[in-house]
Amino acid sequence: MKKFLSVLAVITMLSHMAIAQDTQGVDPAVVVKDTTYWVKEFAAGLNFNQAAFSSNWSNGGVNSIAIGSILSGSADYAKDRWSWDNEVELLYGMVKNDGEDGRKSNDRIFLDSKVGYKLTQKWGAYFSGNFLSQFANGYDFDTEPRTLISSFMSPGYLTTSLGLEYNPNDEFNLRIGPFSPRWTFVTNDEVSANVPNNYGVPIGENVRTEWLALQIFAEWDKDIAENFNIKTRYQMYADYQDLSFKTIDHRLDITMTAKITEIISVTFTSINVYDIDQDPGIQYSQGLALGLLYKVSNKK
């Protein structure tokens, strides 16, 4: 956690310095047109929550400390009919209740890259690749001792997709990929021993390959008001070789951010997953935090 926060601080400082250097000594009157064709955005956030109670507190309670962090960025290129969009989203959080081991409250690594070619004003062809995993070990605390059930690259998902995309405006994007191979990784043998279905990877192996599949990927990023943003990402994945209603994977990520001041904000995050290879039911996690959010962008 300390390493992650140190990297977060360094990247934030370097981004600020880079932007300052780019604009230093430039006469605004001379800059007529931006010909870089790149739109870049970077955001880093940190929140901290603490609760403490005296030993005779009549309403009861547990002393706790929680810390969370987010690092996200995008770099999008567009010229003529071609585009290249890149996105990274890193989340990590920990909570420590008095008398219990520290536990993760959030943990996500998401990388996405897409090359597009515009066919009409709103439709285009694309090829994309995205990666999803986590930073740290995850445990089942209902057992004694605790049981390792996930770690970095256990599971990890690498999905490529070729198809058509619908892009009516700067806020919404829909990809329909009828050819979307996916690789599921479980590289930690201890996780394989503790998780009976092994996240769909055959026991004794570290990778499961699904060649013939459909992926639907949709994003909506909207400034509802001047200081309030909502961003949603939906992913659906269906393997043609094992196609049925219950085997179709769904994932919905929601992030809502309300700015109170220039650097202080309230952030709500929600992750909702249905994947029969992980669990037969719907999984969800939610978080609400008040903290610092630093954001820079060259959007106009």
Phi, psi and omega per residue, in radians:
M1 nan -0.729 3.128
K2 -1.100 -0.710 3.113
K3 -1.084 -0.739 -3.115
F4 -1.108 -0.763 -3.122
L5 -1.187 -0.606 3.096
S6 -1.128 -0.771 3.098
V7 -1.086 -0.711 3.121
L8 -1.029 -0.790 -3.116
A9 -1.164 -0.736 -3.128
V10 -1.125 -0.782 -3.137
I11 -1.098 -0.705 3.109
T12 -1.051 -0.815 -3.120
M13 -1.127 -0.765 -3.121
L14 -1.139 -0.671 3.122
S15 -1.090 -0.740 3.140
H16 -1.134 -0.723 3.138
M17 -1.148 -0.686 -3.123
A18 -1.119 -0.743 -3.135
I19 -1.166 -0.675 3.125
A20 -1.122 -0.709 3.130
Q21 -1.173 -0.640 -3.129
D22 -1.091 -0.577 -3.047
T23 -1.740 -0.166 -3.084
Q24 -1.165 2.269 3.055
G25 1.341 0.166 -3.120
V26 -1.725 2.208 3.106
D27 -1.374 2.063 -3.117
P28 -0.982 -0.511 -3.109
A29 -1.226 -0.404 -3.095
V30 -1.429 -0.528 -3.096
V31 -1.335 1.851 -3.081
V32 -1.710 -0.724 -3.040
K33 -2.576 2.391 3.073
D34 -1.475 2.006 -3.108
T35 -1.887 0.302 3.139
T36 -1.362 -0.434 -3.109
Y37 1.136 0.219 3.140
W38 -1.919 2.424 2.971
V39 -2.085 2.119 -3.043
K40 -2.146 2.588 3.132
E41 -2.578 2.458 3.127
F42 -2.447 2.426 3.112
A43 -2.486 2.450 3.091
A44 -2.396 2.330 -3.102
G45 -2.365 2.644 3.119
L46 -2.536 2.275 3.093
N47 -2.310 2.685 -3.073
F48 -2.463 2.324 3.097
N49 -2.299 2.456 -3.125
Q50 -2.515 2.485 3.086
A51 -2.406 2.378 -3.129
A52 -2.436 2.496 -3.107
F53 -2.366 2.510 3.040
S54 -1.258 2.784 -3.094
S55 -1.113 -0.384 -3.129
N56 -1.862 0.360 3.141
W57 -1.118 2.058 -2.942
S58 -1.224 -0.475 -3.106
N59 -1.500 -0.047 -3.136
G60 1.349 2.913 -3.132
G61 2.727 2.865 -3.127
V62 -2.208 2.244 3.056
N63 -1.103 2.362 -3.085
S64 -2.647 2.705 3.047
I65 -2.344 2.343 3.128
A66 -2.379 2.448 3.102
I67 -2.404 2.449 -3.123
G68 -2.425 2.684 -3.123
S69 -2.526 2.652 3.087
I70 -2.474 2.413 3.074
L71 -2.351 2.122 -3.115
S72 -2.475 2.701 3.120
G73 -2.873 2.802 3.101
S74 -2.564 2.619 3.075
A75 -2.478 1.921 -3.031
D76 -2.061 2.306 -3.133
Y77 -2.028 2.401 3.093
A78 -2.581 2.221 3.078
K79 -2.649 2.195 -3.090
D80 0.973 -2.154 -3.109
R81 -1.588 -0.186 -3.040
W82 -1.657 2.574 3.058
S83 -2.528 2.690 3.071
W84 -2.503 1.937 -3.069
D85 -1.939 2.311 -3.118
N86 -2.288 2.419 -3.100
E87 -2.502 2.448 3.032
V88 -2.309 2.448 3.122
E89 -2.494 2.056 -3.106
L90 -2.150 2.188 3.125
L91 -2.261 2.448 3.039
Y92 -2.689 2.395 3.115
G93 -2.619 2.654 3.125
M94 -2.347 2.575 3.042
V95 -2.307 2.411 -3.139
K96 -2.238 1.919 3.049
N97 -1.631 2.534 -3.120
D98 -1.017 2.222 3.113
G99 1.537 0.010 -3.138
E100 -2.203 2.763 3.039
D101 -1.215 2.709 3.060
G102 -1.128 2.499 -3.103
R103 -2.328 2.648 3.093
K104 -1.288 2.435 3.010
S105 -1.882 -0.286 3.098
N106 -2.837 2.550 -3.118
D107 -2.926 1.919 -3.097
R108 -2.693 2.387 2.966
I109 -2.127 2.101 3.128
F110 -2.344 2.172 3.097
L111 -2.235 2.402 -3.127
D112 -2.527 2.385 3.095
S113 -2.444 2.364 -3.057
K114 -2.476 2.284 3.010
V115 -1.839 2.238 -3.088
G116 -2.208 2.670 3.073
Y117 -2.312 2.072 -3.048
K118 -1.301 2.204 3.099
L119 -1.689 -0.735 3.067
T120 -2.339 -2.983 -3.118
Q121 -1.083 -0.594 -3.058
K122 -2.067 -0.221 -3.080
W123 -2.042 2.603 3.113
G124 -2.735 2.967 3.036
A125 -1.744 2.657 -3.095
Y126 -2.599 2.785 2.902
F127 -2.351 2.300 -3.052
S128 -2.404 2.840 3.004
G129 -2.508 2.361 3.051
N130 -2.417 2.692 -3.061
F131 -2.257 2.422 -3.132
L132 -2.411 2.231 3.054
S133 -2.813 -2.706 -3.096
Q134 -2.491 2.880 -3.113
F135 -1.472 -0.884 -2.884
A136 -2.078 2.991 3.126
N137 -1.141 2.530 3.032
G138 -2.049 2.469 -3.029
Y139 -2.221 2.663 2.928
D140 -1.638 1.910 -3.065
F141 -1.532 0.017 3.103
D142 -1.417 -0.131 3.113
T143 -1.838 2.775 3.119
E144 -2.250 1.952 0.008
P145 -1.302 2.997 -3.127
R146 -1.022 2.643 -3.056
T147 -2.006 2.272 3.092
L148 -1.269 2.156 -3.119
I149 -2.166 -0.094 3.083
S150 -2.863 2.787 3.091
S151 -2.847 -3.090 3.109
F152 -1.046 2.261 -3.101
M153 1.129 0.323 3.072
S154 -2.524 1.366 0.090
P155 -1.598 2.879 2.973
G156 -2.390 2.517 -3.066
Y157 -2.229 2.188 3.034
L158 -2.074 2.048 -3.070
T159 -2.141 2.240 2.997
T160 -1.926 2.702 -3.057
S161 -2.668 2.440 3.098
L162 -2.255 2.212 -3.121
G163 3.108 -2.590 -3.116
L164 -1.979 2.606 3.088
E165 -2.247 2.571 3.108
Y166 -1.974 2.108 -3.047
N167 -2.353 1.394 -3.038
P168 -1.279 -0.404 -3.127
N169 -2.765 -3.056 -3.107
D170 -1.333 -0.145 -3.044
E171 -1.712 -0.472 -3.002
F172 -2.225 2.463 3.094
N173 -2.516 2.319 3.123
L174 -2.233 2.225 3.076
R175 -1.987 2.362 3.068
I176 -2.152 1.871 -3.055
G177 -1.993 1.689 -3.134
P178 -1.231 -0.278 3.053
F179 -2.122 1.775 -3.009
S180 -2.436 1.374 3.077
P181 -1.074 2.495 3.112
R182 -2.357 2.451 3.064
W183 -2.010 2.178 3.073
T184 -1.844 2.208 -3.076
F185 -1.946 2.379 2.899
V186 -2.337 1.688 -3.012
T187 -1.687 -0.158 -3.136
N188 -1.703 1.981 -3.094
D189 -1.142 -0.481 3.107
E190 -1.175 -0.658 3.064
V191 -1.113 -0.766 3.128
S192 -1.025 -0.652 -3.120
A193 -1.261 -0.477 -3.055
N194 -1.690 -0.318 -3.108
V195 -1.938 1.879 -3.013
P196 -0.972 -0.760 -3.102
N197 -1.505 -0.107 3.036
N198 0.915 0.592 3.109
Y199 0.989 0.521 3.096
G200 1.532 -0.116 3.111
V201 -1.443 2.289 3.139
P202 -0.982 2.371 3.137
I203 -1.020 2.337 -3.092
G204 1.642 -0.151 3.103
E205 -2.060 2.868 -3.120
N206 -1.920 -0.186 -3.070
V207 -2.425 2.412 2.971
R208 -2.054 2.252 -3.126
T209 -1.941 2.224 3.058
E210 -2.029 1.826 -3.038
W211 -1.430 -0.765 -3.032
L212 -1.820 1.830 -3.059
A213 -2.741 2.828 3.096
L214 -1.954 2.337 3.023
Q215 -2.139 2.333 2.967
I216 -2.027 2.234 -3.055
F217 -2.317 2.124 -3.104
A218 -2.311 2.424 3.088
E219 -2.294 2.450 3.061
W220 -2.345 2.077 -3.103
D221 -2.215 1.902 -2.953
K222 -2.355 2.291 2.957
D223 -1.492 1.736 -3.118
I224 -1.147 -0.669 3.064
A225 -2.472 3.132 -3.068
E226 -1.041 -0.615 -3.076
N227 -2.046 0.350 -3.120
F228 -2.403 2.140 -3.103
N229 -2.167 2.486 3.022
I230 -2.206 2.303 3.123
K231 -2.261 2.201 3.128
T232 -2.196 2.570 3.095
R233 -2.411 2.157 3.127
Y234 -2.052 2.350 3.096
Q235 -2.279 2.276 3.047
M236 -2.147 2.418 -3.124
Y237 -2.401 2.217 -3.103
A238 -2.309 2.102 3.110
D239 -1.467 2.100 -3.114
Y240 -1.072 -0.550 -3.040
Q241 -1.330 -0.310 -3.132
D242 -2.372 0.864 -2.972
L243 -1.494 2.090 2.990
S244 -2.764 2.919 -3.073
F245 -1.031 -0.712 -3.046
K246 -1.372 -0.259 -3.121
T247 -1.672 -0.019 3.111
I248 -1.396 2.220 -3.123
D249 -1.530 2.459 3.096
H250 -2.325 2.467 3.044
R251 -2.534 2.285 3.123
L252 -2.243 2.093 3.084
D253 -1.934 2.324 3.139
I254 -2.260 2.272 3.047
T255 -2.292 2.156 3.091
M256 -2.075 2.267 -3.085
T257 -2.227 2.208 3.088
A258 -2.066 2.086 3.140
K259 -1.473 2.240 3.079
I260 -1.628 -0.808 3.011
T261 -2.275 -2.946 -3.109
E262 -1.079 -0.579 -3.092
I263 -2.165 -0.081 3.138
I264 -1.846 2.293 -3.078
S265 -2.559 2.836 3.010
V266 -1.934 2.263 -3.078
T267 -2.193 2.281 3.045
F268 -1.997 2.254 3.107
T269 -2.169 2.509 3.118
S270 -2.507 2.285 3.078
I271 -2.144 2.193 -3.100
N272 -2.243 2.180 -3.001
V273 -2.320 2.357 2.879
Y274 -2.191 2.006 -3.135
D275 -2.609 1.885 -3.055
I276 -1.110 -0.373 3.084
D277 -1.288 -0.269 3.085
Q278 -1.779 -0.799 -3.102
D279 -2.867 2.523 -3.134
P280 -1.260 -0.198 3.138
G281 -1.853 3.126 3.092
I282 -1.474 2.243 3.096
Q283 -1.763 2.521 3.068
Y284 -2.629 2.685 3.004
S285 -2.473 2.590 -3.123
Q286 -2.433 2.634 3.100
G287 -2.614 2.496 3.102
L288 -2.295 2.166 -3.030
A289 -2.490 2.585 3.016
L290 -1.969 2.216 -3.096
G291 -2.972 -2.827 -3.115
L292 -1.648 2.420 3.077
L293 -2.400 2.039 3.133
Y294 -1.852 2.253 -3.053
K295 -2.448 2.344 3.056
V296 -2.301 2.614 -3.091
S297 -2.822 2.651 3.010
N298 -1.873 0.350 3.076
K299 -1.139 2.569 -3.140
K300 -1.930 nan nan
